[in-house]
Amino acid sequence: MDKKTKKKLEILRQRLEKTQKILVAARQQTDEADEVEKIEQQISDIKAEISKLKNSN
């Protein structure tokens, strides 16, 4: 893996961690049900991108 890919993976992992924390908070607040679904979709998108980067190298 080159430096650029490693950096991108690192940033994606940080984004994933942050988004997962937001999801936990969103689940505690039940005022917007669609917000949880949006955050879960973001998480799956980030995981897919991480997987794609790992498999490309």
GUPA-491153 format. One record per residue: chain; x, y, z of N, C-alpha, C in turn. Coordinates in steps of 0.1 Angstrom, whole numbers, plus 5000, padded with zeros to 4 digits. Example, Ala and Ser with C-alpha at 12.3 -4.5 7.8 and 13.67 -1.06 7.14 Angstrom:
2
<r A,<5132,4943,5078>,<5123,4955,5078>,<5132,4967,5078>>;
<r A,<5128,4978,5071>,<5137,4989,5071>,<5129,5000,5079>>;
//
This chain:
57
<r A,<5008,4988,5000>,<5000,5000,5000>,<5009,5012,5000>>;
<r A,<5005,5022,4992>,<5013,5034,4991>,<5009,5044,5003>>;
<r A,<5016,5054,5004>,<5014,5064,5015>,<5000,5070,5014>>;
<r A,<4996,5074,5002>,<4984,5080,5000>,<4972,5072,5004>>;
<r A,<4972,5059,5000>,<4962,5050,5004>,<4961,5047,5019>>;
<r A,<4973,5046,5025>,<4973,5044,5040>,<4967,5056,5047>>;
<r A,<4970,5068,5042>,<4964,5080,5048>,<4949,5081,5046>>;
<r A,<4945,5077,5034>,<4930,5077,5031>,<4923,5067,5040>>;
<r A,<4929,5055,5042>,<4923,5045,5051>,<4923,5051,5066>>;
<r A,<4933,5057,5070>,<4933,5063,5083>,<4922,5073,5085>>;
<r A,<4920,5082,5075>,<4910,5092,5076>,<4896,5085,5076>>;
<r A,<4894,5075,5068>,<4881,5068,5067>,<4878,5061,5080>>;
<r A,<4888,5055,5087>,<4886,5049,5100>,<4882,5059,5110>>;
<r A,<4888,5071,5110>,<4885,5081,5119>,<4870,5086,5117>>;
<r A,<4867,5087,5104>,<4853,5091,5101>,<4843,5081,5105>>;
<r A,<4847,5068,5104>,<4838,5057,5108>,<4836,5057,5123>>;
<r A,<4847,5059,5130>,<4846,5060,5145>,<4837,5072,5149>>;
<r A,<4839,5083,5143>,<4831,5095,5147>,<4816,5093,5143>>;
<r A,<4813,5087,5132>,<4800,5084,5127>,<4793,5074,5136>>;
<r A,<4800,5064,5141>,<4794,5055,5150>,<4790,5061,5163>>;
<r A,<4798,5070,5168>,<4795,5078,5180>,<4782,5086,5178>>;
<r A,<4781,5092,5166>,<4769,5100,5163>,<4757,5091,5163>>;
<r A,<4759,5079,5157>,<4748,5069,5157>,<4743,5066,5171>>;
<r A,<4752,5063,5180>,<4748,5060,5193>,<4740,5071,5199>>;
<r A,<4744,5084,5197>,<4737,5095,5203>,<4723,5097,5196>>;
<r A,<4723,5094,5183>,<4710,5096,5176>,<4700,5085,5180>>;
<r A,<4705,5073,5184>,<4696,5063,5188>,<4690,5067,5202>>;
<r A,<4697,5074,5210>,<4692,5078,5223>,<4682,5089,5222>>;
<r A,<4682,5097,5211>,<4672,5107,5209>,<4663,5102,5198>>;
<r A,<4651,5099,5202>,<4641,5093,5192>,<4633,5103,5185>>;
<r A,<4636,5115,5185>,<4628,5126,5179>,<4629,5125,5163>>;
<r A,<4640,5120,5158>,<4641,5119,5143>,<4644,5105,5139>>;
<r A,<4635,5097,5135>,<4637,5083,5132>,<4645,5081,5119>>;
<r A,<4643,5090,5110>,<4651,5089,5097>,<4665,5092,5098>>;
<r A,<4669,5099,5109>,<4683,5103,5111>,<4691,5091,5113>>;
<r A,<4686,5081,5121>,<4693,5069,5124>,<4696,5061,5111>>;
<r A,<4686,5061,5102>,<4688,5054,5090>,<4699,5060,5081>>;
<r A,<4698,5074,5081>,<4708,5081,5073>,<4722,5078,5078>>;
<r A,<4724,5078,5091>,<4737,5076,5097>,<4742,5062,5094>>;
<r A,<4733,5052,5096>,<4736,5038,5093>,<4740,5037,5078>>;
<r A,<4734,5044,5069>,<4738,5044,5055>,<4752,5050,5053>>;
<r A,<4755,5060,5060>,<4768,5066,5059>,<4779,5056,5064>>;
<r A,<4776,5049,5075>,<4785,5039,5081>,<4788,5028,5070>>;
<r A,<4777,5023,5064>,<4779,5013,5054>,<4787,5018,5042>>;
<r A,<4785,5030,5038>,<4792,5036,5027>,<4807,5037,5031>>;
<r A,<4810,5041,5043>,<4824,5043,5047>,<4831,5029,5048>>;
<r A,<4823,5019,5053>,<4829,5005,5054>,<4831,5000,5040>>;
<r A,<4822,5002,5031>,<4824,4998,5017>,<4837,5004,5010>>;
<r A,<4839,5017,5013>,<4850,5024,5007>,<4863,5018,5013>>;
<r A,<4863,5015,5026>,<4875,5010,5033>,<4878,4996,5027>>;
<r A,<4868,4988,5025>,<4869,4975,5019>,<4875,4976,5005>>;
<r A,<4869,4985,4997>,<4874,4987,4984>,<4889,4990,4983>>;
<r A,<4893,4999,4992>,<4907,5003,4993>,<4916,4992,4997>>;
<r A,<4912,4984,5006>,<4920,4973,5011>,<4921,4962,5000>>;
<r A,<4910,4960,4993>,<4911,4950,4982>,<4918,4954,4970>>;
<r A,<4919,4967,4968>,<4926,4972,4956>,<4941,4970,4956>>;
<r A,<4946,4969,4968>,<4961,4968,4970>,<4965,4954,4974>>;
//
